């Protein structure tokens, strides 16, 4: 099981034979190359995972003819006609091309052109199926599905199949048999075998073991047992070995357990020698079983080499994950790369309907969207956790940052066991609003929600006064609604005891979204009737000022002695 080398390709580039579309590269987070030559275009196709080309399509096709090599490794290529009317997928359709075309079309107001058969017929694309690895899917088998043949799942290891895999099965004539298995021999049971991440490799090793020794023993062990390397979920060991260079060199997810946790597991080959050394009778077998969760079974007992032991356990159900994803203020180009990756890898997207509408251009056809009305936060979290607990990858979508008046806290309170949780930070509305107007939150600041639905008003009032007295810049979330009309006025009256009426105030509504407004006013002149739940109100400190129309709160930087600065 050789360790795969990292790709030399970088992420994305917009290439234009003339002038590139204004702002497109920035919105995509890509590099940009304008007035490119044909040689520049071919180089971009070789060196990047995602390529957007603005040129006549025959030119792009000629360049692709010299660079494409394999469906599995080709970049996602989207061509835009010089009239900016169409964004057409020319390569890598099932490896990000379709999503990229929709995103480009969204930014340009163009039409995405997608021609893959599974998209046209709205059928299952096997090579896009989440949670499983198909390897090479013969075109003839995919064509059968596209033209109405059914699909039956064969599950010889009795794996508890997650929703995303179960969704593959459908009725039709002459059904195709797809085997879900981590055993190589099970290929004979159907027309095609898919590998799911069911195996945990437990590893025990001495302090001087090498990555080559561990890798070779894992490879040999799996090969002798007839198990598929693509089925490895993660590697488990004793916690004292988590930073071992050889284990880190496997470039796989690692999990470690204490000696007491490992010694509590009943294993096939306990060892008093191991116990004297590390305080547990088993490392490899115990770690593999512990990391595989309830109902796990040992499919390969401990295998020894000079300085390494390996064992393999099979999970009864796939390990699910829940990503709580902060979208930022609403503009797709302010999504962080990590947030975008979490959204792309999720099989289920759960969230407030308005937030889900914001990411509609990047939602894949196979992803399942579960929208909720405003409120129902507990219901959203409950469904997201339930779906993840069944072995799915789930994204719970929030605006701004998930830990700032959002859903991360609620998720952690209700978190299930054996579930991987990722909190993906986002650009919160206060910072997005501040950046639009300059740097009003450039010094010490406080964020306070004026909603008293979950917090007593007496506590909110005390916090407002403390922040005002301490001369914090204050950002108010949830400032005013149809039902809550007096809280903001009361908060401003408290602040007025400590600030001049001329203190700058930033009022930002629907920041980075359609219909956004940005108003710089003052404590004396703020118009409360223009403020709603989609508004952020930021009150300046006593030092907040303006320069060339930009708001800022200085930190008091001083020139370095002897440095004259720019003229």
N, C-alpha and C positions, 0 to 999 in steps of 0.2 A: 504494500500500500504506500506508494511513493507520495510524498507530500507535494502538493501542487505548488508550482511557483506562482508568485503574484503576477498579474497581468501588467505589462509595460504600458498599456493604454491609460490615458487620463480620461476624465469624465466626458465633458461636452464642449462643442465648438460650433459657432455659426460662421459659415463660409459663404461669401458672396463674391461673384465675379465683378460686381459693381459695388455700389454703396449698400451696406447692410441695413436692414430695417431698424429704424431708430428705437433703441431701448430693448429690443428683443433679447439680445445676449444677456443684458443685466437682469431681465425678468426671469430668464431660465437659469441664471447662475453659470453661464458658459463663457468661454473665451470667444473672441471675435476676430475674424480676418477678412478685411474688405479688399476689394480690387485684387482678388486672388487669381493666380495663374492656374492652368490645368495641373501643373506639378504640385502647387500648394493644395489643391483639392484632393489629389490622390494621397498626399502625405497626411492630410487631416483624416481621411478614411482609414488609414493604417494605424494612426496614433491615438484615436479617440473612441470611446464606447458609444457616444451619441453624437451624431453629426446632422446639423441642419444646413441645407445647401439652398442658396437662392441663385437659380440659374435655369436655363432651358433644360428640360428633362433629358434630351439626347446626350448632352454633355455630361450630366451626372451618371447616366447609364454607362457611357464609355469609361468613366473613371472607376465605377464599380466593377467593371469587367476585369480590370487589372488588379483589384485588391481583394475581392471576396474569395473566401476559401471554404468555409463550412457554416451551415445553418446555425450550429451551436456556438460559434465564436464570432460571427459577423457582427459588426456594430449596428445599432439602430440608426437608420438613415431616413430622414424626412426631407423631401425636396419641395421648395416653394417656387411657384412660377413667378416671373418678374412682375406680373400684375398684382401679386399678393392676394390672389383669390383662392388658391387651393394649397393645402399642406398634405402631400401624398407620401405614404409609407412605401419606400423602395427596398428596404432590407431590415432584417431584425424585427419583423412584425410582432413576434411572440416573445421578444426579449426587450421590451420597452418601446418599440417603434410605434405601436398603435397609441399608447398613452402619450408619447412625445408629440405625435401628430395632433392629437386633440388639444394638448396644452398650447402648442404653437398656434393652432387655429383660434383658440380662445384669446390669446394675446393680440393677434392680428385682426380679429373679426373675419377670419377666412373660414373655408369649409374643409374639414378633415376628410381625406379620401383614403379609405381602408378597403383592401380588396381580398384579404384572406378568406378562404372558403368558410371556415368556422364562424367568422364574423358575419359574413353574408347570410348564411343559413341559420345563424344563432344556435349553433351546436357546441358541444364540448370540444375544446382544443386540448388533447391529451397532454401535449408538452407544456401546457400552462396550468395543469392541475396542481394545486397547492398540496403540501405535506407529503408528496411522493416524488420519486425520481424514476422516469421512464427510460432514460437513455434515448437511443434512437427509435423514433416511432415511424415505421414504414408508411409511406404516403398512401398506400393502398388501404391500410387499416383506418387511417384518419378519414379517407374518402368514404369508406363504408358508413362511418358515423354521420358524416356530412349529408349523406344521401338516404338517411332514414333507418339504418340498421340499429338495433338496440344494443345495450351494453349491460352485461351481468358481472357482478363482482364475485370473485372466488377468494375465500379467506381461510386458507388452510391452517394458520396458527391461531385462529379464533381471537384475533386482535379486535379490541373495541374500536370500531371505525368512527372517526370524527365526522361531523356533518359535511365538511368540504369534500371528503372522499365519498361518502354515501350519495352525495348529489350527482356523482358520475353515472350511477345506474339509471337507466331509463328503458322503457318498453320500445319494442320495434321488431321488425322481421330479422331473421337470421342473426341473432344477437352475438356480439363480440364478447369473448370471455377475457376479462382482465383480472389477473392474479395479484393480490396484495400480499407480499411476502418478503421476508428478509433472507429466505433460503434459495440458493441458486437452483437447486433441483426442481423447485416448484414451477419453473418455466414450462414444464411439460403439461401442466394442468390447464393451460389456456392459450389464447392467441398472443398474449402479451403479459409480461410481468412488470409490476411497479414496486419499487422498494420504498418502504416507509421507515422513518427513523425510530426503530424499536429497540435497538441494542445499546446497552451501556457497557463499556469496557472498563473493568476495574484493573488498576495497575498498582503493584507494589515494587519499589526499587530501592537500591542502595544509593547513598549520597554520591557515588562516583559513576553511576550508570549514565550511558550516553543516549542521545535521541535516536541514534541509529539502532542501538540494541532494542530499545522499546518499540520503535516503529517496525523493525523486522519481526519481532516476536508477535506483535498484533497481526501483522500481515499473514504470517505463517499459521497462527491460531485460527484466524477466520477462514483461511483457505482450506485447512484440514477439516474444519467443521462444515464447510460448504455454505458459509454465510457471506452476505454481500457487504463489502466495505461501505457502500453508500447508506447502509442501514444504521451506522454508528450515530447515536444521538449525542453523547458526550463521554468524557473520560472521568472516572472517579478514583479517588485515592485518599490517603490519610492527610489531614489538614497540614501537617508539618512538611509535606512535600509539594504544596501548591505552588511554591515559588522555585521549584527545582528546574534548572535550565533545560533538562532533557524533556520534562513534561510540557513546559512552555513551548518548546521547540516543535511539539506536535501540531501546533496551531489549531487546536480544538478547544471547545468549551470544557473547562475543568471545574469539578466540584470536589470539595474535601470534607471529611468528617473527623470528629475527634476520636481518640482511641477508645473512650468509653462508649460512644455511639457504635463504633464498629464491633466492639467486643460483645455487645448485646445481641448481635445477629447470629443466629445458628447457621453454621457453614459446614461444608462437606469435609474440608481438610484443615481443621484448626492446627496451629503450630505453637508449641511451647517456646521454640526458638524465637519466633516472631514476637511472641508476648514479652519475652525478656528484653527484646530490642526496642520495641515501640509501644508496649502496653496494651496490645490487643492480640488475640489469637489468629486474626485474619485481617488482611488488608484488601487484596484483590477481590476475593469472593464477596466479602462483607460490603465493600464499597460499591461493587457492581449492583448488588441486591438493594442496598439502601437508596441508591440514586435512581433506581428503576420504579420505586413506588410500590403501593399495595398490589398484591397479586403477581408480583414479578417471579420469574423462575430462572434458575441458573442453567443456561444452555451449553456452556463450556466451563467445566471445572478448572481449578487452578492449573496453569501450565508454567513450568519453571524454566528459566535460563540462568546463566551464571549470576547476574545481578538484577534480574527482573522477573516478576511473576505477573501473569495476566489471567483474568477470568472474564467471562461474558454472561450478562443477564439480559433477559428479554422483558420489555415492558408489556403490561396487559393493555394499556391505553397510551396513546401518544401524549407527550407533554405539551400542554397548551401554554399560550402566552397572552398576556394582556398588556397592551401599550396604551397609556393615557397620553394622548397626543395634543400638544398645544399648537393651534393653527396660527398663532399670532393675531394681529388685528383684523385680518381678513383678506389681504392681498396675497395671491399665491406666490409671488416672488419674495415674500418675507417668511415663507416656510423655511425652516432650517433643513439642511440636507438629511439630518437624522430623522426629523419629523416626516419628510417626504418618503424616506426609506421605510419607516414604520407603516405609513399609509399604504404604500405599494405592496408590502408583504402580507398585509392583513387579509383574511378571507371574509371577515365581517367588520363592517363599519357601523358603530353605534353612536348616536348622539342627537342633540337638539336639531330639528329639521333645518333650521336656518343655517346652522354651522355646516351641516352636510351639503347644503346647496353651494356653499362657498368652494368646496373641493370637487364639485361635480365634473369639471373638465379633466381631472386626473383619476377618476374612478374607473377601474377596469370592468369590462363586461361581466367577468366571472365573479366579481366581488358582490357580496350581499349587503345591501344598505338597510339598516334598521332605524328609521327616523322616529323621534319622539316629539310631542308638543312641548311648549315651554313648561317648566316645572318637571315633575316626575323624575327628579334626579336619582332617587332611590331605585326606581324601576329601571332606569338606564344602567346604573351600576350593577344591579342584580342580573340583568340579561347579559351584560358583558362578561361578568364573572362566570355565569352558568355556561355560556358558549365556550369560554376559554377552558373551563374545567372538563369539557368534553373533548379536549385535544385540538381545538382550533386556535389559529392566530387571530386575535381580535384587537381592533383599535377603538378605543373610546375617545371620541373627538370632543375637544373643548376649544373655546376661543382663548386668545391670549396665552397665558401660561397656566398649565393645569393645576399648579399649586397656589395660584393667586385668585381667591374667590371662585374656585372652580371645583373639579371633581376628584383630584388626587387624594385629598384627605378622606373623602367618603369611601373611595376604593380601598385604601389601606385599612380602614376600620372593618371592612367586610371581606377582606382577602381570604381566599380559600388556600388550603395547603397544596403542595406539589404544582404550583402555578408560577410561571416566570413573569415577573412584573417589571415593566419599564416605564418610568416617568420621563416623557420627552418634553423638555422645556420649550417655551415659545416666547415670542416678543409680546410682552404685555401691553395693554392699550395705553397706559400712562407713559411708557417709554416711547411708543410709536408717536403719540401725540406730541410729546416733548421734542422729539427729533424733527417733527414737521415745523415747529415754531422756533427751533434753536436748541437750547439746552437748559430749560427751566428747572429740570431735576438734576442739574449738574453738581449740586452739593447735597448735604444731608436732607432726606425727605421721608415722608410717611405716607402710606397708603391706608385709607380708611373707607370702609363701606358704610354708607348711610342707611342701608336696609336694616330695619329693626325686626325683620321676620324671624331671625335666628339669634339675634343679639339684643339684649335689653337696651332701650334708648339711653338709660342712665349710664351704661358702660360706654356707649358710643360718644356721648356728650363729654364724658371725662377724658376720653382719648383725644377728642378734638381740642379740648382746652389744653391738655398737656403738650400736644404737638404745636399748638399756636404759641404757647408760652415759651417753648424751647426754640422758637423761630425755625421750625422745619418748613420746607416747602411741603404742601399738603395736596395729595391727589385724592379726590373723592370719586369712588366707584358707586354705582347704583344711586345716583344723586337725587333723582326725582322720578316718580311714576304717577299714573293717573290716580292711584289710591294714596300714595305718600307724597303730599304736596308741601308740607311744612318743614320737613327735616332739614333740607338744604338751607332754607332761610334762617332757621335757628342756628345751624352750624356757622353760617357766615356772620351772624351777629356775635357769636362767641369769638371768632377770629378777629372781628373788628375792634375788640377790646385790646388787642395786642399789635395790630397793623394799621397803617395809614389807609385812608379811603382810596388813595391813589395806587395802592399795591396792585401790581399786574396780576391778572387772572386769565388763564387760558381755558377756553371752552371748546372742546373738540367732540364732534358728533360723527359716528360711523367712520372712524379713522381708517384709512386705507381701503374703504369700501365705496361702492357706488353711492353717490349722493353725499359724500363727505363734506363737512363744513368745519372751518377752523376760525375762531374769533379770539382776538386779543382784546381784553377789556380790563376793567378794574373792579375793586370791591364796591365802589360807589355806583358803577354803571352796568353791572352784570344784569342781563335780562333773564330772569328765572323761567319765563314762559317758553324760552327756546330750548330748555333742557329736559331731557328724558332719560330713559334707562340705557340708551345707546350712546350716552354722552359721558365724557370724562371731564371733570372740572379740576383744574390745578391752580392752587393759590400760591403765589410767589412768597418768598421770604422777605425780610426787610431789606436784604441786599440785592434782590432780583432787579435786573435792569434790562434795557434794550440797547442794541447797537446795530445800526444799519437795518433796522426793522426786525432783528432777531432777539427773542427773549433768552436771557441766560442768568444763571445764579453763580457768581464767581466763587472760586475756591481760594483766591488770594495768592496766585502764583507770583513770584518775584523773579526778575532777571538774575541770572548767575552773575556774581560780582565780576566786573571786567568785560562782560559780554555786551556788545553794543546792539546786537540784533539786526534785523534787516532794515534797510532804509525805508 
